[in-house]
Amino acid sequence: MTRAVARSHPNIALVKYWGKQNEQLILPAAGSLSLTIDAFPTTTEVTLDDRATADTFSLNGVPAAVGQTARVSALLDIVRAVAGVDTFANVDSISEIPTDAGLASSAAGFSALAAAAAAAYGLELDSRALSRLARRGSGSASRSVIPGLAVWHAGNDEESFAEPVNGPDVRMVIVTLSTGAKPVSSREAMRTCMLTSPFYPAWVASTKWTLDGALEACRDNDFTRLGRITELHANRMHALIQSADPPIRYLTPQSVAVFDAVAQLRAAGRSCYATADAGPNVVVLTTPEDAEPVARHLAELGETRIVGAGPGAAVIERGIEP
C-alpha cells in the first residue's frame, strides 16, 4: 500500500478572506494576506488501500463525522481524477490546534491533506499547483502551503493560488479565550453574509484596495501601516458578520477586552495590533522586541503564546507498505 505523510501549519489572516465568488471551486471574492505560523501543526497520513470500498478519515484517533469525511473524500476525488487512479484511501490526521475555534484548523488540515494525497497518488505538484489543490478543500488552506507571509490571489481557477510575500519581521501573540467549537461555521456564516448583509458589496470592494495597501506596506517594510490595516480589517469583517440576518457574533466580551488592552498597550508605546478570525480568540500582531511584554500583559486575560513565521506544507514521509 502506498502511503505519504505531510505536515502543515495554520495561518492567521492579516487581510481577511470572507466570501466566495464561486462556491464549487472555492474562489474568493477578493484576495487576502496571511502569516503561516510556526505552531499548532496538523500531520496527515494518506494510505491507499486496494481493498477499501470507501475512504475513511480519523481525526486525533477518532473516526470523523460523516460531513468531515465527505469533505476529505471530495478533495481525494480531485486528486484521483488528476492521477487517473480510483483507489480509495485511509486518512489519519493529528491536529494540535482546536477544531472550529477560529484558529485556522481547516487551513492546516486541508493543506496537509493536499500535500499527503498528492504524494500518495504519485502527483508531482509545484507550490502553485498544490496551493490550488488545497484551496478546493478549504479556501484558507491555499495560504498554508506557503511559508511565512502569503498573498492569496482572487480570479479564476488557474489564477487563484497563494504565493510568498516579503515583509517586516513580525511576531504574533495568540490569546486563547475558548477552545470550543463555534456555533456557526465559517462557510455558513460567509454564505449568510453574502445573501443578507447590505454591506457585503462594500466589503468586497474595500478588501481589494485594503490588500493593495497591505502589500505596499510589506514592500516598504512598514510594520506600523501593516498593523493598522490588520486591526482595521478585522473590525470591518466582524462588523459585516454582525450585519447578517440573523446576526452572527463571534467576538465575546472577553475578545473585546483583549482588543481594548491592545489599544492601551499601543497608547503606552508598544507596537501591537489585534485581529480575530471567525471565532472568539484574538491574535496580536507585534514586533520581535515587543512580543514578550505584550504577551505578559495579555496573560491576565487569556492563555498566551508567542509565534513567528512558520514553514509551508511539506511531505515528511513516503513509502510502500506490504
Residue frames as qw, qx, qy, qz and C-alpha x, y, z in Angstrom:
[[0.000, 0.888, 0.459, 0.000, 0.00, 0.00, 0.00],
 [0.397, 0.420, -0.017, 0.816, 1.36, 3.42, -0.99],
 [0.375, -0.810, -0.401, 0.207, 1.41, 5.97, 1.80],
 [0.365, 0.447, -0.097, 0.811, 2.57, 9.52, 2.40],
 [0.398, -0.702, -0.454, 0.378, 2.66, 11.77, 5.44],
 [0.271, 0.554, 0.081, 0.783, 2.59, 15.57, 5.30],
 [0.344, -0.566, -0.480, 0.575, 2.66, 18.32, 7.89],
 [0.139, 0.579, 0.254, 0.762, 1.25, 21.82, 7.66],
 [0.213, -0.286, -0.501, 0.789, 0.64, 24.78, 9.96],
 [0.116, 0.822, 0.550, -0.088, -2.28, 27.19, 10.30],
 [0.316, 0.253, 0.109, 0.908, -2.15, 30.71, 9.00],
 [0.063, -0.681, -0.491, 0.539, -3.57, 33.88, 10.50],
 [0.361, 0.658, 0.424, 0.506, -5.08, 36.34, 8.04],
 [0.239, -0.327, -0.134, 0.904, -4.00, 39.98, 8.15],
 [0.418, 0.189, -0.219, -0.861, -6.27, 40.92, 5.27],
 [0.548, 0.044, 0.753, -0.362, -9.26, 38.62, 5.63],
 [0.204, -0.048, -0.824, -0.526, -10.88, 36.15, 3.28],
 [0.294, 0.305, 0.707, -0.567, -14.63, 36.37, 3.76],
 [0.612, 0.567, 0.221, -0.505, -16.89, 35.41, 0.88],
 [0.513, -0.044, 0.743, 0.428, -16.66, 33.45, -2.35],
 [0.398, 0.440, -0.273, -0.757, -17.31, 34.32, -5.95],
 [0.711, 0.162, -0.590, -0.345, -17.62, 30.59, -6.76],
 [0.728, -0.434, 0.382, -0.369, -18.70, 28.03, -4.14],
 [0.991, 0.129, 0.025, -0.005, -17.76, 24.91, -6.07],
 [0.715, 0.461, -0.236, 0.470, -14.21, 25.99, -6.94],
 [0.558, -0.704, -0.205, 0.389, -13.80, 27.98, -3.68],
 [0.441, 0.412, 0.109, 0.790, -12.72, 31.14, -5.46],
 [0.240, -0.513, -0.443, 0.695, -12.54, 34.15, -3.14],
 [0.211, 0.902, 0.374, 0.054, -14.46, 37.33, -3.83],
 [0.110, 0.943, -0.271, 0.157, -11.24, 39.25, -3.06],
 [0.682, 0.322, -0.543, 0.369, -7.62, 38.42, -2.34],
 [0.663, -0.741, -0.019, -0.104, -6.14, 38.10, 1.14],
 [0.356, 0.628, -0.570, 0.392, -2.86, 38.20, 3.07],
 [0.853, -0.495, -0.068, -0.149, -1.76, 35.92, 5.91],
 [0.014, 0.666, -0.720, 0.196, 1.11, 34.66, 8.03],
 [0.888, -0.068, -0.452, -0.044, 1.71, 30.92, 8.25],
 [0.400, -0.767, 0.382, -0.326, 2.82, 30.36, 11.85],
 [0.404, 0.412, -0.801, 0.156, 5.31, 28.01, 13.49],
 [0.274, -0.107, 0.782, -0.549, 2.89, 26.38, 15.96],
 [0.651, 0.231, 0.479, -0.542, -0.14, 24.04, 16.11],
 [0.212, 0.329, -0.747, -0.537, 0.73, 21.79, 13.14],
 [0.872, 0.130, 0.248, -0.401, -1.50, 19.17, 11.60],
 [0.079, -0.411, 0.869, 0.263, 0.13, 15.91, 10.48],
 [0.803, 0.272, 0.159, -0.506, -1.81, 13.80, 8.00],
 [0.271, -0.258, 0.890, 0.259, -1.15, 10.30, 6.65],
 [0.743, 0.370, -0.062, -0.555, -2.81, 9.09, 3.45],
 [0.328, -0.254, 0.901, 0.128, -2.60, 5.36, 2.72],
 [0.602, 0.215, -0.438, -0.632, -4.01, 3.89, -0.48],
 [0.475, -0.094, 0.827, -0.286, -5.97, 0.69, 0.15],
 [0.277, 0.117, -0.753, -0.585, -6.83, -1.60, -2.78],
 [0.180, -0.292, -0.937, 0.067, -9.32, -3.49, -0.59],
 [0.089, 0.364, 0.451, -0.810, -11.28, -0.46, 0.57],
 [0.168, 0.570, 0.734, 0.328, -14.73, 0.30, -0.80],
 [0.067, -0.941, -0.225, -0.245, -14.77, 3.87, 0.52],
 [0.302, 0.537, -0.402, 0.677, -12.44, 6.44, 2.02],
 [0.614, -0.627, -0.443, 0.185, -12.00, 6.52, 5.80],
 [0.189, 0.651, -0.203, 0.706, -10.95, 9.51, 7.89],
 [0.639, -0.585, -0.430, 0.256, -9.94, 9.72, 11.53],
 [0.098, 0.784, -0.159, 0.593, -9.05, 12.89, 13.43],
 [0.188, -0.570, 0.605, -0.523, -6.87, 12.57, 16.50],
 [0.009, 0.126, -0.981, 0.148, -7.55, 8.83, 16.61],
 [0.410, 0.362, 0.656, -0.520, -11.34, 9.14, 16.42],
 [0.307, 0.391, 0.734, 0.463, -13.43, 8.30, 13.33],
 [0.035, 0.110, -0.023, -0.993, -14.61, 11.61, 11.89],
 [0.478, 0.463, 0.481, -0.571, -18.20, 12.67, 11.39],
 [0.627, 0.464, 0.592, 0.204, -19.88, 11.92, 8.06],
 [0.275, 0.955, 0.106, -0.033, -19.68, 15.53, 6.93],
 [0.263, -0.797, 0.482, 0.250, -15.97, 15.79, 7.69],
 [0.607, -0.091, 0.736, 0.285, -15.24, 12.55, 5.86],
 [0.552, 0.696, 0.452, 0.080, -17.25, 13.76, 2.87],
 [0.116, 0.968, -0.172, -0.141, -15.09, 16.90, 2.60],
 [0.415, -0.542, 0.681, 0.264, -11.92, 14.78, 2.73],
 [0.634, 0.239, 0.711, 0.188, -13.28, 12.40, 0.07],
 [0.428, 0.873, 0.219, -0.083, -14.21, 15.33, -2.17],
 [0.014, -0.867, 0.449, 0.215, -10.61, 16.53, -2.19],
 [0.512, -0.259, 0.796, 0.194, -9.33, 12.98, -2.72],
 [0.651, 0.553, 0.520, -0.009, -11.70, 12.66, -5.69],
 [0.302, 0.930, -0.146, -0.151, -9.99, 15.65, -7.31],
 [0.246, -0.646, 0.702, 0.168, -6.56, 14.08, -6.74],
 [0.637, 0.069, 0.765, 0.061, -7.73, 10.71, -8.07],
 [0.598, 0.742, 0.285, -0.103, -9.15, 12.32, -11.21],
 [0.178, 0.893, -0.389, -0.141, -5.85, 14.07, -11.97],
 [0.318, -0.502, 0.802, 0.062, -3.77, 10.97, -11.15],
 [0.669, 0.217, -0.545, -0.457, -6.01, 8.60, -13.10],
 [0.248, 0.065, -0.922, 0.290, -6.28, 6.31, -10.07],
 [0.560, -0.445, -0.299, -0.631, -9.54, 5.19, -8.47],
 [0.590, -0.136, -0.719, 0.343, -8.17, 3.54, -5.30],
 [0.445, -0.828, -0.182, -0.288, -9.74, 4.66, -2.03],
 [0.387, 0.437, -0.521, 0.623, -7.61, 5.83, 0.89],
 [0.600, -0.632, -0.445, 0.209, -7.40, 5.70, 4.66],
 [0.190, 0.675, -0.139, 0.699, -6.66, 9.15, 6.07],
 [0.637, -0.564, -0.413, 0.324, -5.39, 9.67, 9.61],
 [0.197, 0.707, -0.052, 0.677, -4.85, 13.20, 10.85],
 [0.554, -0.493, -0.440, 0.507, -3.39, 14.52, 14.10],
 [0.102, 0.771, 0.131, 0.615, -4.16, 18.16, 14.80],
 [0.473, -0.202, -0.489, 0.705, -2.55, 20.18, 17.57],
 [0.110, -0.074, 0.030, -0.991, -5.00, 23.05, 17.19],
 [0.366, 0.339, 0.697, -0.515, -8.60, 23.18, 18.47],
 [0.156, 0.295, 0.766, 0.549, -11.06, 22.40, 15.67],
 [0.093, -0.694, -0.549, -0.456, -13.63, 25.05, 14.67],
 [0.423, -0.689, -0.348, 0.475, -12.43, 27.55, 17.29],
 [0.228, 0.972, 0.048, 0.013, -11.44, 30.26, 14.84],
 [0.398, -0.726, 0.484, 0.284, -7.74, 29.34, 14.84],
 [0.472, 0.627, -0.489, -0.382, -7.47, 28.13, 11.24],
 [0.620, -0.209, 0.754, -0.053, -7.64, 24.39, 11.87],
 [0.787, 0.498, 0.354, -0.080, -9.12, 23.78, 8.41],
 [0.355, 0.867, -0.338, -0.090, -6.25, 25.65, 6.74],
 [0.203, -0.563, 0.801, -0.025, -3.66, 23.38, 8.33],
 [0.695, 0.054, 0.691, -0.193, -5.80, 20.29, 7.87],
 [0.757, 0.590, 0.261, -0.104, -6.57, 20.60, 4.18],
 [0.302, 0.831, -0.462, -0.072, -3.13, 21.82, 3.17],
 [0.350, -0.428, 0.831, -0.061, -1.61, 18.79, 4.92],
 [0.741, 0.273, 0.589, -0.172, -4.20, 16.54, 3.26],
 [0.610, 0.771, -0.063, -0.175, -3.49, 18.02, -0.17],
 [0.097, 0.739, -0.666, -0.037, 0.27, 17.51, 0.17],
 [0.465, -0.234, 0.845, -0.125, -0.04, 13.95, 1.51],
 [0.745, 0.422, 0.463, -0.230, -2.68, 12.92, -1.01],
 [0.510, 0.793, -0.269, -0.195, -0.75, 14.30, -3.98],
 [0.028, -0.602, 0.798, -0.006, 2.35, 12.37, -2.88],
 [0.577, -0.041, 0.787, -0.216, 0.46, 9.16, -2.16],
 [0.724, 0.544, 0.388, -0.170, -1.25, 9.19, -5.55],
 [0.714, 0.034, 0.400, 0.574, 2.00, 9.96, -7.36],
 [0.288, 0.900, 0.225, 0.236, 1.48, 13.59, -8.36],
 [0.557, -0.149, -0.066, 0.814, 4.44, 15.97, -8.53],
 [0.037, 0.900, 0.384, 0.203, 2.99, 19.42, -7.85],
 [0.354, 0.291, -0.214, 0.862, 4.81, 22.73, -7.54],
 [0.071, -0.274, -0.579, 0.764, 3.72, 25.16, -4.82],
 [0.352, 0.127, -0.144, -0.916, 1.25, 26.95, -7.10],
 [0.575, -0.080, -0.694, -0.426, -0.49, 23.73, -8.12],
 [0.390, -0.222, -0.814, 0.369, -0.50, 22.46, -4.53],
 [0.080, 0.188, 0.339, -0.918, -1.97, 25.75, -3.32],
 [0.500, 0.038, -0.359, -0.787, -4.75, 25.49, -5.92],
 [0.559, -0.141, -0.810, -0.105, -5.44, 21.91, -4.82],
 [0.238, -0.213, -0.701, 0.638, -5.54, 22.78, -1.12],
 [0.243, 0.057, 0.024, -0.968, -7.94, 25.63, -1.93],
 [0.550, -0.133, -0.611, -0.554, -10.51, 23.09, -3.11],
 [0.501, -0.308, -0.773, 0.238, -10.70, 21.68, 0.40],
 [0.286, -0.817, -0.356, 0.353, -10.69, 24.96, 2.32],
 [0.367, 0.890, 0.052, 0.267, -10.01, 28.38, 0.89],
 [0.261, -0.899, 0.339, -0.088, -7.56, 29.45, 3.57],
 [0.880, -0.210, 0.369, 0.212, -5.63, 26.18, 3.12],
 [0.676, 0.660, 0.061, 0.324, -4.22, 27.63, -0.09],
 [0.013, 0.901, -0.294, 0.318, -2.16, 30.02, 2.06],
 [0.718, -0.564, 0.404, -0.060, -0.82, 27.38, 4.48],
 [0.911, 0.302, 0.096, 0.264, 1.02, 25.77, 1.58],
 [0.415, 0.722, -0.153, 0.532, 3.27, 28.85, 1.64],
 [0.605, -0.301, -0.425, 0.602, 5.78, 29.64, 4.43],
 [0.233, -0.269, -0.176, 0.918, 5.50, 32.95, 6.29],
 [0.315, 0.521, 0.140, -0.781, 3.67, 35.84, 4.66],
 [0.272, 0.183, 0.844, 0.425, 1.48, 34.76, 1.76],
 [0.395, 0.314, -0.003, -0.863, -0.93, 36.51, -0.60],
 [0.404, 0.298, 0.863, 0.060, -3.85, 34.52, -2.00],
 [0.104, 0.148, -0.373, -0.910, -4.99, 35.89, -5.34],
 [0.599, 0.435, 0.478, -0.473, -8.60, 36.09, -6.46],
 [0.284, 0.459, -0.584, -0.606, -9.52, 35.26, -10.06],
 [0.866, 0.125, -0.289, -0.389, -10.41, 32.13, -11.99],
 [0.965, -0.257, 0.053, 0.017, -9.33, 28.59, -11.11],
 [0.798, 0.311, -0.106, 0.505, -5.90, 28.94, -12.72],
 [0.181, 0.672, -0.168, 0.698, -5.26, 32.37, -11.19],
 [0.575, -0.679, 0.084, -0.448, -6.40, 31.69, -7.62],
 [0.856, -0.057, -0.378, 0.347, -3.38, 30.47, -5.65],
 [0.431, -0.893, 0.071, 0.107, -1.11, 31.74, -2.87],
 [0.736, 0.419, -0.199, 0.493, 2.50, 32.81, -3.17],
 [0.597, -0.402, -0.310, 0.621, 5.16, 34.22, -0.83],
 [0.067, 0.931, 0.099, 0.346, 5.43, 37.88, 0.12],
 [0.549, 0.081, -0.378, 0.741, 8.45, 39.63, 1.60],
 [0.292, -0.821, -0.209, -0.445, 7.70, 41.90, 4.52],
 [0.167, -0.702, 0.480, -0.500, 8.68, 43.02, 8.02],
 [0.405, 0.052, -0.871, 0.275, 9.87, 40.55, 10.65],
 [0.531, -0.428, 0.014, -0.732, 6.81, 40.05, 12.85],
 [0.081, -0.015, -0.944, 0.320, 5.60, 38.01, 15.78],
 [0.530, -0.415, -0.383, -0.633, 2.11, 37.10, 16.87],
 [0.139, -0.117, 0.783, -0.596, 0.73, 36.66, 20.36],
 [0.467, -0.293, -0.710, -0.438, -2.16, 34.21, 20.27],
 [0.284, -0.161, 0.549, -0.769, -4.63, 34.88, 23.10],
 [0.365, -0.198, -0.871, -0.262, -6.76, 31.77, 23.53],
 [0.383, -0.173, 0.325, -0.847, -10.06, 32.53, 25.21],
 [0.820, 0.076, 0.354, -0.443, -12.00, 29.43, 24.15],
 [0.065, -0.315, 0.887, 0.331, -11.17, 26.06, 22.59],
 [0.513, 0.352, 0.728, -0.287, -14.77, 25.05, 22.00],
 [0.293, 0.310, 0.686, 0.589, -16.33, 24.75, 18.55],
 [0.156, 0.148, 0.025, -0.976, -18.02, 27.90, 17.31],
 [0.500, 0.362, 0.652, -0.439, -21.81, 27.74, 16.91],
 [0.647, 0.716, 0.136, -0.225, -21.82, 28.80, 13.23],
 [0.776, -0.021, 0.355, 0.521, -19.21, 27.50, 10.77],
 [0.131, -0.497, 0.263, 0.817, -17.23, 29.95, 8.68],
 [0.084, 0.138, 0.781, 0.604, -18.72, 28.54, 5.49],
 [0.069, -0.679, -0.730, -0.033, -22.28, 29.02, 6.73],
 [0.181, -0.759, -0.218, 0.586, -21.53, 32.50, 8.07],
 [0.176, -0.266, 0.468, 0.824, -19.89, 33.59, 4.81],
 [0.019, 0.363, 0.802, 0.474, -22.90, 32.43, 2.85],
 [0.141, -0.762, -0.597, 0.208, -25.32, 34.20, 5.19],
 [0.194, -0.628, 0.032, 0.753, -23.36, 37.47, 4.93],
 [0.135, -0.058, 0.633, 0.760, -23.29, 37.27, 1.13],
 [0.077, -0.470, -0.801, -0.362, -27.03, 36.68, 0.93],
 [0.287, -0.776, -0.561, 0.032, -28.33, 39.01, 3.63],
 [0.386, -0.589, -0.125, 0.699, -25.92, 41.82, 4.54],
 [0.382, 0.902, 0.203, 0.019, -26.47, 45.11, 2.67],
 [0.175, -0.890, 0.372, 0.197, -22.81, 45.90, 3.35],
 [0.849, -0.082, 0.458, 0.251, -21.36, 42.86, 1.58],
 [0.645, 0.667, 0.160, 0.337, -20.65, 44.56, -1.80],
 [0.023, -0.942, 0.245, -0.227, -18.77, 47.36, 0.02],
 [0.736, -0.519, 0.430, 0.072, -16.79, 44.75, 1.94],
 [0.847, 0.239, 0.342, 0.330, -15.58, 43.13, -1.29],
 [0.407, 0.836, 0.033, 0.366, -14.67, 46.45, -2.89],
 [0.263, -0.896, 0.304, -0.191, -12.84, 47.74, 0.20],
 [0.855, -0.330, 0.368, 0.155, -10.96, 44.46, 0.70],
 [0.776, 0.483, 0.155, 0.375, -9.41, 44.79, -2.75],
 [0.247, 0.820, -0.184, 0.482, -7.83, 48.18, -2.04],
 [0.628, -0.703, 0.295, -0.156, -7.07, 47.18, 1.55],
 [0.931, -0.043, 0.243, 0.270, -4.98, 44.29, 0.20],
 [0.560, 0.678, -0.012, 0.475, -3.16, 46.68, -2.14],
 [0.188, -0.870, 0.250, -0.381, -2.27, 48.83, 0.88],
 [0.823, -0.476, 0.310, -0.018, -1.09, 45.84, 2.92],
 [0.882, 0.236, 0.161, 0.374, 1.14, 44.60, 0.10],
 [0.302, 0.810, -0.117, 0.488, 2.60, 48.08, -0.27],
 [0.502, -0.774, 0.297, -0.245, 3.31, 48.12, 3.49],
 [0.932, -0.173, 0.263, 0.180, 5.10, 44.78, 3.12],
 [0.704, 0.537, 0.051, 0.462, 7.19, 46.06, 0.22],
 [0.059, 0.823, -0.194, 0.530, 8.13, 49.13, 2.29],
 [0.557, -0.034, -0.687, 0.467, 8.87, 47.02, 5.38],
 [0.216, -0.391, 0.145, -0.883, 6.37, 49.25, 7.20],
 [0.234, -0.214, -0.911, 0.262, 5.18, 47.36, 10.28],
 [0.139, 0.303, 0.446, -0.831, 3.04, 50.19, 11.62],
 [0.486, 0.227, -0.277, -0.797, 0.99, 50.54, 8.44],
 [0.470, 0.006, -0.856, -0.218, 0.61, 46.78, 8.14],
 [0.138, -0.212, -0.822, 0.511, -0.55, 46.60, 11.76],
 [0.302, 0.281, 0.217, -0.885, -3.10, 49.39, 11.35],
 [0.538, 0.162, -0.538, -0.629, -4.53, 47.69, 8.24],
 [0.352, -0.038, -0.932, 0.077, -4.67, 44.34, 10.06],
 [0.020, 0.287, 0.707, -0.646, -6.68, 45.66, 13.01],
 [0.378, 0.304, -0.017, -0.874, -8.98, 47.81, 10.89],
 [0.500, 0.125, -0.684, -0.517, -9.80, 44.98, 8.51],
 [0.234, -0.154, -0.928, 0.245, -10.60, 42.61, 11.38],
 [0.171, 0.343, 0.491, -0.783, -13.02, 45.13, 12.86],
 [0.457, 0.287, -0.287, -0.791, -14.67, 45.61, 9.49],
 [0.400, 0.024, -0.882, -0.247, -15.07, 41.86, 8.99],
 [0.128, -0.279, -0.858, 0.412, -16.72, 41.38, 12.36],
 [0.289, 0.351, 0.199, -0.868, -19.00, 44.38, 11.74],
 [0.469, 0.184, -0.594, -0.627, -20.02, 42.75, 8.45],
 [0.313, -0.093, -0.944, 0.039, -20.71, 39.43, 10.18],
 [0.031, 0.347, 0.676, -0.649, -22.89, 41.10, 12.78],
 [0.356, 0.326, -0.079, -0.872, -24.86, 42.82, 10.00],
 [0.222, -0.026, -0.901, -0.372, -26.05, 39.46, 8.62],
 [0.641, -0.109, 0.164, -0.742, -29.65, 38.31, 9.07],
 [0.567, -0.806, -0.167, -0.007, -29.81, 36.66, 11.52],
 [0.038, 0.878, -0.438, 0.191, -26.83, 38.43, 13.10],
 [0.922, -0.033, -0.287, 0.257, -23.77, 36.30, 13.86],
 [0.187, -0.895, 0.323, -0.245, -21.43, 37.25, 16.66],
 [0.858, 0.130, -0.408, 0.284, -18.10, 35.53, 17.12],
 [0.256, 0.403, -0.454, 0.752, -16.40, 38.05, 19.40],
 [0.545, -0.593, -0.582, 0.115, -17.22, 37.77, 23.10],
 [0.262, -0.957, 0.019, -0.120, -16.87, 40.41, 25.83],
 [0.734, -0.489, 0.301, 0.362, -13.50, 38.80, 26.61],
 [0.651, 0.356, 0.357, 0.568, -12.45, 39.24, 22.97],
 [0.095, 0.898, 0.161, 0.397, -13.36, 42.92, 23.08],
 [0.557, -0.815, 0.119, 0.108, -11.42, 43.28, 26.34],
 [0.754, -0.149, 0.333, 0.546, -8.28, 42.00, 24.55],
 [0.406, 0.647, 0.306, 0.569, -8.78, 44.47, 21.70],
 [0.224, -0.948, -0.064, -0.214, -9.11, 47.25, 24.28],
 [0.713, -0.600, 0.212, 0.295, -6.00, 46.09, 26.14],
 [0.695, 0.195, 0.331, 0.608, -4.02, 46.09, 22.89],
 [0.168, 0.838, 0.205, 0.478, -5.13, 49.65, 22.19],
 [0.482, -0.873, 0.068, -0.018, -3.96, 50.64, 25.68],
 [0.788, -0.284, 0.292, 0.462, -0.60, 48.95, 25.15],
 [0.535, 0.505, 0.309, 0.603, -0.22, 50.78, 21.85],
 [0.097, -0.938, -0.105, -0.317, -1.00, 54.09, 23.50],
 [0.637, -0.730, 0.207, 0.140, 1.74, 53.28, 26.01],
 [0.049, 0.785, -0.549, -0.283, 4.27, 52.84, 23.22],
 [0.563, -0.118, 0.809, 0.123, 4.10, 49.15, 22.32],
 [0.356, 0.319, -0.556, -0.680, 3.87, 48.15, 18.65],
 [0.176, 0.137, 0.969, -0.103, 0.85, 45.85, 18.63],
 [0.487, 0.104, -0.228, -0.837, -2.38, 45.43, 16.71],
 [0.497, 0.040, 0.800, -0.334, -5.26, 42.99, 17.30],
 [0.496, 0.163, -0.561, -0.643, -7.07, 40.74, 14.87],
 [0.527, -0.002, 0.774, -0.349, -9.52, 37.84, 15.09],
 [0.191, 0.004, -0.819, -0.540, -10.79, 35.30, 12.61],
 [0.621, -0.309, -0.358, -0.625, -14.24, 33.70, 12.78],
 [0.711, -0.322, -0.589, 0.209, -14.13, 32.86, 16.48],
 [0.408, -0.902, -0.130, -0.055, -13.59, 34.45, 19.91],
 [0.764, -0.358, 0.080, 0.531, -9.82, 34.05, 20.10],
 [0.171, 0.978, -0.071, -0.095, -7.64, 37.08, 19.44],
 [0.821, 0.073, 0.094, 0.558, -4.24, 37.26, 17.75],
 [0.123, -0.948, 0.035, 0.291, -1.95, 40.24, 18.25],
 [0.735, 0.518, 0.001, 0.437, 0.47, 41.27, 15.53],
 [0.384, -0.902, 0.136, 0.143, 3.61, 42.71, 17.09],
 [0.419, 0.758, -0.488, 0.110, 7.36, 43.08, 16.71],
 [0.782, 0.037, -0.549, 0.294, 10.09, 40.73, 17.98],
 [0.206, 0.283, -0.467, 0.812, 11.05, 43.37, 20.57],
 [0.431, -0.232, 0.222, -0.843, 7.54, 43.85, 21.95],
 [0.678, -0.102, -0.657, -0.313, 6.30, 40.24, 21.81],
 [0.467, -0.126, -0.762, 0.431, 7.32, 39.26, 25.36],
 [0.049, 0.104, 0.430, -0.895, 5.93, 42.32, 27.18],
 [0.541, -0.023, -0.274, -0.795, 2.72, 42.20, 25.16],
 [0.652, -0.109, -0.739, -0.131, 2.26, 38.50, 25.97],
 [0.296, -0.108, -0.707, 0.634, 2.91, 39.08, 29.67],
 [0.248, 0.055, 0.200, -0.946, 0.34, 41.86, 29.85],
 [0.642, 0.010, -0.362, -0.676, -2.35, 39.94, 27.95],
 [0.404, 0.011, -0.905, 0.134, -1.81, 36.78, 30.02],
 [0.181, 0.099, 0.593, -0.778, -4.18, 38.38, 32.55],
 [0.597, 0.263, 0.007, -0.758, -6.99, 37.98, 30.02],
 [0.948, 0.219, -0.015, -0.231, -6.29, 34.57, 28.45],
 [0.826, -0.237, 0.386, 0.336, -3.70, 31.93, 27.68],
 [0.312, 0.880, -0.237, -0.268, -0.97, 33.49, 25.56],
 [0.829, -0.071, 0.407, 0.378, 1.58, 32.04, 23.17],
 [0.096, 0.783, -0.326, -0.521, 4.16, 33.82, 21.03],
 [0.804, 0.252, 0.492, 0.219, 4.54, 32.51, 17.49],
 [0.042, -0.620, 0.386, 0.682, 6.51, 33.54, 14.43],
 [0.621, 0.486, -0.366, -0.495, 6.63, 32.77, 10.74],
 [0.730, -0.171, 0.656, -0.080, 6.36, 29.05, 10.03],
 [0.169, -0.218, 0.811, 0.516, 7.08, 26.64, 7.20],
 [0.617, 0.190, -0.273, -0.713, 4.78, 25.76, 4.35],
 [0.930, -0.019, 0.235, -0.282, 3.11, 22.39, 3.85],
 [0.219, 0.609, -0.752, -0.124, 5.61, 19.59, 3.26],
 [0.944, -0.018, -0.297, -0.139, 5.74, 15.84, 2.79],
 [0.297, -0.714, 0.593, -0.223, 7.76, 14.32, 5.64],
 [0.467, -0.189, 0.864, 0.019, 7.42, 10.59, 4.84],
 [0.751, 0.368, -0.171, -0.521, 6.51, 8.45, 1.87],
 [0.120, -0.349, 0.927, 0.067, 6.80, 4.80, 1.01],
 [0.714, -0.004, -0.516, -0.473, 5.12, 1.48, 0.25],
 [0.478, -0.326, 0.691, -0.433, 3.83, -0.84, 2.92],
 [0.106, 0.038, -0.969, -0.222, 3.27, -4.59, 2.44]]
